Amino acid sequence: MSATGELVLASRWDAVFDVGHWIAAGLRIAFGSLPEWAKLTFAAVVVLALLGGWAHSRTRRRRLLAASGSDEARVR
């Protein structure tokens, strides 16, 4: 609340920044004492898992579209 009693809302981007800041701080606390090679290995595993999930979903979507005979499968 402001000094005049009005409700003041933060912008959406402030909330995103705050959440990102807390996530980064939590990761720094959780993994800060690990050696550099362990941090990089963990980051690489996370990135590869995200890329693998994305590629799997794209492949599955293409197969489903091709099986349904959709025109969208031929366009892409």
Gaussian input, Z-matrix of N, CA and C with variables (Angstrom, degrees):
# hf/3-21g

backbone

0 1
 N
 C     1     B1
 C     2     B2     1     A1
 N     3     B3     2     A2     1     D1
 C     4     B4     3     A3     2     D2
 C     5     B5     4     A4     3     D3
 N     6     B6     5     A5     4     D4
 C     7     B7     6     A6     5     D5
 C     8     B8     7     A7     6     D6
 N     9     B9     8     A8     7     D7
 C    10    B10     9     A9     8     D8
 C    11    B11    10    A10     9     D9
 N    12    B12    11    A11    10    D10
 C    13    B13    12    A12    11    D11
 C    14    B14    13    A13    12    D12
 N    15    B15    14    A14    13    D13
 C    16    B16    15    A15    14    D14
 C    17    B17    16    A16    15    D15
 N    18    B18    17    A17    16    D16
 C    19    B19    18    A18    17    D17
 C    20    B20    19    A19    18    D18
 N    21    B21    20    A20    19    D19
 C    22    B22    21    A21    20    D20
 C    23    B23    22    A22    21    D21
 N    24    B24    23    A23    22    D22
 C    25    B25    24    A24    23    D23
 C    26    B26    25    A25    24    D24
 N    27    B27    26    A26    25    D25
 C    28    B28    27    A27    26    D26
 C    29    B29    28    A28    27    D27
 N    30    B30    29    A29    28    D28
 C    31    B31    30    A30    29    D29
 C    32    B32    31    A31    30    D30
 N    33    B33    32    A32    31    D31
 C    34    B34    33    A33    32    D32
 C    35    B35    34    A34    33    D33
 N    36    B36    35    A35    34    D34
 C    37    B37    36    A36    35    D35
 C    38    B38    37    A37    36    D36
 N    39    B39    38    A38    37    D37
 C    40    B40    39    A39    38    D38
 C    41    B41    40    A40    39    D39
 N    42    B42    41    A41    40    D40
 C    43    B43    42    A42    41    D41
 C    44    B44    43    A43    42    D42
 N    45    B45    44    A44    43    D43
 C    46    B46    45    A45    44    D44
 C    47    B47    46    A46    45    D45
 N    48    B48    47    A47    46    D46
 C    49    B49    48    A48    47    D47
 C    50    B50    49    A49    48    D48
 N    51    B51    50    A50    49    D49
 C    52    B52    51    A51    50    D50
 C    53    B53    52    A52    51    D51
 N    54    B54    53    A53    52    D52
 C    55    B55    54    A54    53    D53
 C    56    B56    55    A55    54    D54
 N    57    B57    56    A56    55    D55
 C    58    B58    57    A57    56    D56
 C    59    B59    58    A58    57    D57
 N    60    B60    59    A59    58    D58
 C    61    B61    60    A60    59    D59
 C    62    B62    61    A61    60    D60
 N    63    B63    62    A62    61    D61
 C    64    B64    63    A63    62    D62
 C    65    B65    64    A64    63    D63
 N    66    B66    65    A65    64    D64
 C    67    B67    66    A66    65    D65
 C    68    B68    67    A67    66    D66
 N    69    B69    68    A68    67    D67
 C    70    B70    69    A69    68    D68
 C    71    B71    70    A70    69    D69
 N    72    B72    71    A71    70    D70
 C    73    B73    72    A72    71    D71
 C    74    B74    73    A73    72    D72
 N    75    B75    74    A74    73    D73
 C    76    B76    75    A75    74    D74
 C    77    B77    76    A76    75    D75
 N    78    B78    77    A77    76    D76
 C    79    B79    78    A78    77    D77
 C    80    B80    79    A79    78    D78
 N    81    B81    80    A80    79    D79
 C    82    B82    81    A81    80    D80
 C    83    B83    82    A82    81    D81
 N    84    B84    83    A83    82    D82
 C    85    B85    84    A84    83    D83
 C    86    B86    85    A85    84    D84
 N    87    B87    86    A86    85    D85
 C    88    B88    87    A87    86    D86
 C    89    B89    88    A88    87    D87
 N    90    B90    89    A89    88    D88
 C    91    B91    90    A90    89    D89
 C    92    B92    91    A91    90    D90
 N    93    B93    92    A92    91    D91
 C    94    B94    93    A93    92    D92
 C    95    B95    94    A94    93    D93
 N    96    B96    95    A95    94    D94
 C    97    B97    96    A96    95    D95
 C    98    B98    97    A97    96    D96
 N    99    B99    98    A98    97    D97
 C   100   B100    99    A99    98    D98
 C   101   B101   100   A100    99    D99
 N   102   B102   101   A101   100   D100
 C   103   B103   102   A102   101   D101
 C   104   B104   103   A103   102   D102
 N   105   B105   104   A104   103   D103
 C   106   B106   105   A105   104   D104
 C   107   B107   106   A106   105   D105
 N   108   B108   107   A107   106   D106
 C   109   B109   108   A108   107   D107
 C   110   B110   109   A109   108   D108
 N   111   B111   110   A110   109   D109
 C   112   B112   111   A111   110   D110
 C   113   B113   112   A112   111   D111
 N   114   B114   113   A113   112   D112
 C   115   B115   114   A114   113   D113
 C   116   B116   115   A115   114   D114
 N   117   B117   116   A116   115   D115
 C   118   B118   117   A117   116   D116
 C   119   B119   118   A118   117   D117
 N   120   B120   119   A119   118   D118
 C   121   B121   120   A120   119   D119
 C   122   B122   121   A121   120   D120
 N   123   B123   122   A122   121   D121
 C   124   B124   123   A123   122   D122
 C   125   B125   124   A124   123   D123
 N   126   B126   125   A125   124   D124
 C   127   B127   126   A126   125   D125
 C   128   B128   127   A127   126   D126
 N   129   B129   128   A128   127   D127
 C   130   B130   129   A129   128   D128
 C   131   B131   130   A130   129   D129
 N   132   B132   131   A131   130   D130
 C   133   B133   132   A132   131   D131
 C   134   B134   133   A133   132   D132
 N   135   B135   134   A134   133   D133
 C   136   B136   135   A135   134   D134
 C   137   B137   136   A136   135   D135
 N   138   B138   137   A137   136   D136
 C   139   B139   138   A138   137   D137
 C   140   B140   139   A139   138   D138
 N   141   B141   140   A140   139   D139
 C   142   B142   141   A141   140   D140
 C   143   B143   142   A142   141   D141
 N   144   B144   143   A143   142   D142
 C   145   B145   144   A144   143   D143
 C   146   B146   145   A145   144   D144
 N   147   B147   146   A146   145   D145
 C   148   B148   147   A147   146   D146
 C   149   B149   148   A148   147   D147
 N   150   B150   149   A149   148   D148
 C   151   B151   150   A150   149   D149
 C   152   B152   151   A151   150   D150
 N   153   B153   152   A152   151   D151
 C   154   B154   153   A153   152   D152
 C   155   B155   154   A154   153   D153
 N   156   B156   155   A155   154   D154
 C   157   B157   156   A156   155   D155
 C   158   B158   157   A157   156   D156
 N   159   B159   158   A158   157   D157
 C   160   B160   159   A159   158   D158
 C   161   B161   160   A160   159   D159
 N   162   B162   161   A161   160   D160
 C   163   B163   162   A162   161   D161
 C   164   B164   163   A163   162   D162
 N   165   B165   164   A164   163   D163
 C   166   B166   165   A165   164   D164
 C   167   B167   166   A166   165   D165
 N   168   B168   167   A167   166   D166
 C   169   B169   168   A168   167   D167
 C   170   B170   169   A169   168   D168
 N   171   B171   170   A170   169   D169
 C   172   B172   171   A171   170   D170
 C   173   B173   172   A172   171   D171
 N   174   B174   173   A173   172   D172
 C   175   B175   174   A174   173   D173
 C   176   B176   175   A175   174   D174
 N   177   B177   176   A176   175   D175
 C   178   B178   177   A177   176   D176
 C   179   B179   178   A178   177   D177
 N   180   B180   179   A179   178   D178
 C   181   B181   180   A180   179   D179
 C   182   B182   181   A181   180   D180
 N   183   B183   182   A182   181   D181
 C   184   B184   183   A183   182   D182
 C   185   B185   184   A184   183   D183
 N   186   B186   185   A185   184   D184
 C   187   B187   186   A186   185   D185
 C   188   B188   187   A187   186   D186
 N   189   B189   188   A188   187   D187
 C   190   B190   189   A189   188   D188
 C   191   B191   190   A190   189   D189
 N   192   B192   191   A191   190   D190
 C   193   B193   192   A192   191   D191
 C   194   B194   193   A193   192   D192
 N   195   B195   194   A194   193   D193
 C   196   B196   195   A195   194   D194
 C   197   B197   196   A196   195   D195
 N   198   B198   197   A197   196   D196
 C   199   B199   198   A198   197   D197
 C   200   B200   199   A199   198   D198
 N   201   B201   200   A200   199   D199
 C   202   B202   201   A201   200   D200
 C   203   B203   202   A202   201   D201
 N   204   B204   203   A203   202   D202
 C   205   B205   204   A204   203   D203
 C   206   B206   205   A205   204   D204
 N   207   B207   206   A206   205   D205
 C   208   B208   207   A207   206   D206
 C   209   B209   208   A208   207   D207
 N   210   B210   209   A209   208   D208
 C   211   B211   210   A210   209   D209
 C   212   B212   211   A211   210   D210
 N   213   B213   212   A212   211   D211
 C   214   B214   213   A213   212   D212
 C   215   B215   214   A214   213   D213
 N   216   B216   215   A215   214   D214
 C   217   B217   216   A216   215   D215
 C   218   B218   217   A217   216   D216
 N   219   B219   218   A218   217   D217
 C   220   B220   219   A219   218   D218
 C   221   B221   220   A220   219   D219
 N   222   B222   221   A221   220   D220
 C   223   B223   222   A222   221   D221
 C   224   B224   223   A223   222   D222
 N   225   B225   224   A224   223   D223
 C   226   B226   225   A225   224   D224
 C   227   B227   226   A226   225   D225

   B1=1.4438
   B2=1.5242
   B3=1.2967
   B4=1.4604
   B5=1.5281
   B6=1.3220
   B7=1.4653
   B8=1.5279
   B9=1.3311
   B10=1.4681
   B11=1.5226
   B12=1.3117
   B13=1.4546
   B14=1.5130
   B15=1.3365
   B16=1.4594
   B17=1.5237
   B18=1.3008
   B19=1.4540
   B20=1.5245
   B21=1.3298
   B22=1.4581
   B23=1.5277
   B24=1.3343
   B25=1.4493
   B26=1.5213
   B27=1.3185
   B28=1.4570
   B29=1.5218
   B30=1.3056
   B31=1.4545
   B32=1.5266
   B33=1.3064
   B34=1.4571
   B35=1.5253
   B36=1.3249
   B37=1.4625
   B38=1.5168
   B39=1.3280
   B40=1.4570
   B41=1.5171
   B42=1.3168
   B43=1.4629
   B44=1.5300
   B45=1.3298
   B46=1.4669
   B47=1.5229
   B48=1.3239
   B49=1.4632
   B50=1.5235
   B51=1.3339
   B52=1.4612
   B53=1.5225
   B54=1.3318
   B55=1.4676
   B56=1.5249
   B57=1.3232
   B58=1.4624
   B59=1.5184
   B60=1.3159
   B61=1.4614
   B62=1.5293
   B63=1.3156
   B64=1.4660
   B65=1.5275
   B66=1.3095
   B67=1.4718
   B68=1.5242
   B69=1.3292
   B70=1.4686
   B71=1.5280
   B72=1.3163
   B73=1.4629
   B74=1.5283
   B75=1.3215
   B76=1.4626
   B77=1.5136
   B78=1.3323
   B79=1.4678
   B80=1.5206
   B81=1.3240
   B82=1.4631
   B83=1.5258
   B84=1.3444
   B85=1.4656
   B86=1.5242
   B87=1.3266
   B88=1.4594
   B89=1.5285
   B90=1.3323
   B91=1.4607
   B92=1.5322
   B93=1.3032
   B94=1.4692
   B95=1.5073
   B96=1.3302
   B97=1.4572
   B98=1.5313
   B99=1.3239
   B100=1.4660
   B101=1.5259
   B102=1.3389
   B103=1.4694
   B104=1.5340
   B105=1.3137
   B106=1.4698
   B107=1.5226
   B108=1.3191
   B109=1.4680
   B110=1.5233
   B111=1.3263
   B112=1.4653
   B113=1.5307
   B114=1.3295
   B115=1.4720
   B116=1.5222
   B117=1.3354
   B118=1.4580
   B119=1.5316
   B120=1.3264
   B121=1.4585
   B122=1.5214
   B123=1.3224
   B124=1.4614
   B125=1.5274
   B126=1.3358
   B127=1.4691
   B128=1.5262
   B129=1.3338
   B130=1.4657
   B131=1.5225
   B132=1.3249
   B133=1.4634
   B134=1.5245
   B135=1.3186
   B136=1.4656
   B137=1.5261
   B138=1.3240
   B139=1.4645
   B140=1.5290
   B141=1.3285
   B142=1.4606
   B143=1.5269
   B144=1.3271
   B145=1.4657
   B146=1.5289
   B147=1.3351
   B148=1.4685
   B149=1.5253
   B150=1.3217
   B151=1.4632
   B152=1.5319
   B153=1.3256
   B154=1.4581
   B155=1.5232
   B156=1.3252
   B157=1.4624
   B158=1.5082
   B159=1.3272
   B160=1.4621
   B161=1.5366
   B162=1.3357
   B163=1.4695
   B164=1.5310
   B165=1.3093
   B166=1.4665
   B167=1.5269
   B168=1.3320
   B169=1.4654
   B170=1.5298
   B171=1.3251
   B172=1.4710
   B173=1.5264
   B174=1.3422
   B175=1.4584
   B176=1.5243
   B177=1.3229
   B178=1.4653
   B179=1.5268
   B180=1.3184
   B181=1.4661
   B182=1.5203
   B183=1.3309
   B184=1.4655
   B185=1.5253
   B186=1.3294
   B187=1.4634
   B188=1.5255
   B189=1.3332
   B190=1.4616
   B191=1.5227
   B192=1.3415
   B193=1.4593
   B194=1.5254
   B195=1.3197
   B196=1.4674
   B197=1.5259
   B198=1.3262
   B199=1.4594
   B200=1.5380
   B201=1.3221
   B202=1.4676
   B203=1.5353
   B204=1.3289
   B205=1.4640
   B206=1.5153
   B207=1.2959
   B208=1.4518
   B209=1.5323
   B210=1.3449
   B211=1.4681
   B212=1.5101
   B213=1.3177
   B214=1.4451
   B215=1.5265
   B216=1.3083
   B217=1.4608
   B218=1.5192
   B219=1.3272
   B220=1.4613
   B221=1.5203
   B222=1.3169
   B223=1.4629
   B224=1.5085
   B225=1.3096
   B226=1.4621
   B227=1.4621
   A1=108.91
   A2=114.26
   A3=118.93
   A4=109.17
   A5=115.32
   A6=120.54
   A7=111.71
   A8=117.12
   A9=120.31
   A10=111.86
   A11=117.67
   A12=120.68
   A13=114.66
   A14=117.81
   A15=120.97
   A16=109.48
   A17=114.87
   A18=120.68
   A19=109.05
   A20=116.78
   A21=122.09
   A22=107.79
   A23=116.98
   A24=121.74
   A25=110.57
   A26=115.67
   A27=120.30
   A28=108.85
   A29=116.03
   A30=118.31
   A31=109.85
   A32=115.81
   A33=121.45
   A34=110.67
   A35=116.42
   A36=119.78
   A37=111.40
   A38=118.36
   A39=119.98
   A40=110.40
   A41=116.50
   A42=120.65
   A43=110.50
   A44=117.51
   A45=121.09
   A46=110.02
   A47=116.97
   A48=121.01
   A49=110.43
   A50=116.81
   A51=120.32
   A52=111.65
   A53=117.37
   A54=120.38
   A55=110.13
   A56=117.14
   A57=120.56
   A58=112.11
   A59=115.57
   A60=120.45
   A61=110.46
   A62=117.64
   A63=120.84
   A64=111.50
   A65=117.42
   A66=119.85
   A67=109.94
   A68=116.47
   A69=119.93
   A70=110.94
   A71=117.18
   A72=120.11
   A73=110.65
   A74=117.10
   A75=120.13
   A76=111.96
   A77=116.29
   A78=119.69
   A79=111.25
   A80=116.41
   A81=120.50
   A82=110.45
   A83=116.79
   A84=120.15
   A85=110.16
   A86=117.25
   A87=121.05
   A88=112.84
   A89=116.62
   A90=119.87
   A91=113.87
   A92=117.37
   A93=120.85
   A94=114.67
   A95=117.69
   A96=119.71
   A97=112.77
   A98=117.19
   A99=119.93
   A100=110.42
   A101=117.00
   A102=119.14
   A103=110.13
   A104=114.23
   A105=120.47
   A106=112.51
   A107=117.70
   A108=120.26
   A109=111.10
   A110=118.28
   A111=121.21
   A112=110.62
   A113=116.78
   A114=120.63
   A115=110.59
   A116=116.31
   A117=120.32
   A118=111.63
   A119=117.25
   A120=120.59
   A121=110.44
   A122=117.00
   A123=121.17
   A124=110.50
   A125=117.46
   A126=120.78
   A127=110.86
   A128=117.03
   A129=120.22
   A130=111.02
   A131=117.92
   A132=120.95
   A133=110.39
   A134=117.67
   A135=121.46
   A136=110.10
   A137=117.72
   A138=121.39
   A139=110.48
   A140=117.37
   A141=120.34
   A142=111.69
   A143=117.55
   A144=120.50
   A145=110.48
   A146=117.08
   A147=120.19
   A148=111.49
   A149=117.27
   A150=120.74
   A151=111.38
   A152=117.15
   A153=120.68
   A154=111.78
   A155=116.87
   A156=120.37
   A157=112.18
   A158=116.42
   A159=120.69
   A160=110.53
   A161=116.58
   A162=120.23
   A163=110.66
   A164=117.20
   A165=120.69
   A166=110.80
   A167=117.02
   A168=119.17
   A169=111.05
   A170=117.45
   A171=120.32
   A172=110.72
   A173=116.84
   A174=121.16
   A175=110.63
   A176=116.03
   A177=120.02
   A178=110.66
   A179=116.59
   A180=120.25
   A181=110.73
   A182=116.48
   A183=120.47
   A184=111.26
   A185=116.68
   A186=120.30
   A187=111.16
   A188=116.67
   A189=119.80
   A190=111.25
   A191=116.44
   A192=119.61
   A193=110.90
   A194=117.20
   A195=120.35
   A196=110.62
   A197=117.02
   A198=120.26
   A199=111.44
   A200=115.86
   A201=118.60
   A202=111.80
   A203=117.02
   A204=120.44
   A205=112.55
   A206=116.77
   A207=121.72
   A208=110.85
   A209=116.00
   A210=120.54
   A211=111.41
   A212=117.21
   A213=120.56
   A214=111.75
   A215=118.15
   A216=122.36
   A217=110.67
   A218=117.88
   A219=120.80
   A220=111.60
   A221=117.39
   A222=120.60
   A223=110.13
   A224=117.00
   A225=120.56
   A226=108.05
   D1=143.23
   D2=178.01
   D3=-83.01
   D4=176.79
   D5=-179.63
   D6=-64.61
   D7=-24.85
   D8=-179.85
   D9=-90.32
   D10=1.58
   D11=178.18
   D12=89.59
   D13=5.91
   D14=179.16
   D15=-86.87
   D16=149.19
   D17=177.92
   D18=-80.51
   D19=125.55
   D20=-179.03
   D21=-111.41
   D22=123.08
   D23=-179.54
   D24=-101.44
   D25=139.46
   D26=175.15
   D27=-76.83
   D28=155.79
   D29=178.02
   D30=-73.01
   D31=162.63
   D32=178.97
   D33=-61.39
   D34=-37.50
   D35=-177.35
   D36=-70.99
   D37=-29.50
   D38=174.40
   D39=-64.21
   D40=-40.94
   D41=179.27
   D42=-65.67
   D43=-41.78
   D44=178.14
   D45=-62.63
   D46=-43.41
   D47=179.00
   D48=-62.12
   D49=-43.62
   D50=-179.54
   D51=-63.75
   D52=-43.55
   D53=178.81
   D54=-63.67
   D55=-43.38
   D56=177.55
   D57=-61.25
   D58=-39.57
   D59=179.28
   D60=-63.97
   D61=-43.98
   D62=-179.98
   D63=-68.11
   D64=-36.89
   D65=177.22
   D66=-65.45
   D67=-45.24
   D68=179.51
   D69=-62.83
   D70=-40.67
   D71=178.90
   D72=-65.41
   D73=-40.85
   D74=178.37
   D75=-64.06
   D76=-41.65
   D77=177.60
   D78=-65.41
   D79=-38.65
   D80=178.50
   D81=-63.21
   D82=-40.03
   D83=178.57
   D84=-69.18
   D85=-44.00
   D86=-175.77
   D87=-69.69
   D88=-39.45
   D89=-172.88
   D90=-115.85
   D91=7.40
   D92=-176.21
   D93=-64.81
   D94=-30.10
   D95=-175.90
   D96=-90.10
   D97=-3.53
   D98=179.86
   D99=-75.29
   D100=153.90
   D101=174.30
   D102=-67.38
   D103=159.12
   D104=-175.84
   D105=-58.52
   D106=-40.65
   D107=-178.65
   D108=-63.42
   D109=-34.92
   D110=179.78
   D111=-71.19
   D112=-39.30
   D113=177.89
   D114=-63.17
   D115=-44.92
   D116=-178.94
   D117=-67.96
   D118=-37.04
   D119=177.10
   D120=-64.01
   D121=-44.69
   D122=178.56
   D123=-62.24
   D124=-44.25
   D125=178.91
   D126=-62.37
   D127=-40.55
   D128=179.71
   D129=-65.32
   D130=-39.72
   D131=178.76
   D132=-64.05
   D133=-42.17
   D134=179.53
   D135=-64.07
   D136=-45.97
   D137=-179.30
   D138=-63.89
   D139=-43.64
   D140=178.78
   D141=-64.06
   D142=-37.10
   D143=177.73
   D144=-65.43
   D145=-41.61
   D146=178.21
   D147=-65.39
   D148=-43.86
   D149=178.55
   D150=-65.62
   D151=-39.26
   D152=178.14
   D153=-64.30
   D154=-41.34
   D155=177.04
   D156=-64.50
   D157=-40.78
   D158=178.26
   D159=-63.98
   D160=-45.58
   D161=-179.76
   D162=-64.82
   D163=-39.70
   D164=179.23
   D165=-63.68
   D166=-42.11
   D167=-179.56
   D168=-67.35
   D169=-37.01
   D170=177.78
   D171=-65.58
   D172=-43.75
   D173=-179.95
   D174=-64.09
   D175=-44.08
   D176=-179.90
   D177=-63.58
   D178=-40.66
   D179=179.82
   D180=-63.45
   D181=-43.43
   D182=179.04
   D183=-61.91
   D184=-42.85
   D185=-179.98
   D186=-64.03
   D187=-42.33
   D188=179.84
   D189=-65.64
   D190=-40.00
   D191=178.65
   D192=-67.24
   D193=-40.22
   D194=179.42
   D195=-66.38
   D196=-38.25
   D197=-179.54
   D198=-69.68
   D199=-29.71
   D200=-179.29
   D201=-82.61
   D202=-12.02
   D203=-179.66
   D204=76.06
   D205=23.00
   D206=-178.27
   D207=-69.61
   D208=146.38
   D209=176.17
   D210=-67.44
   D211=-26.40
   D212=-178.49
   D213=-64.22
   D214=-30.94
   D215=178.69
   D216=-65.60
   D217=-33.91
   D218=-179.66
   D219=-78.57
   D220=-29.46
   D221=-178.67
   D222=-70.44
   D223=-40.92
   D224=-177.37
   D225=-85.91

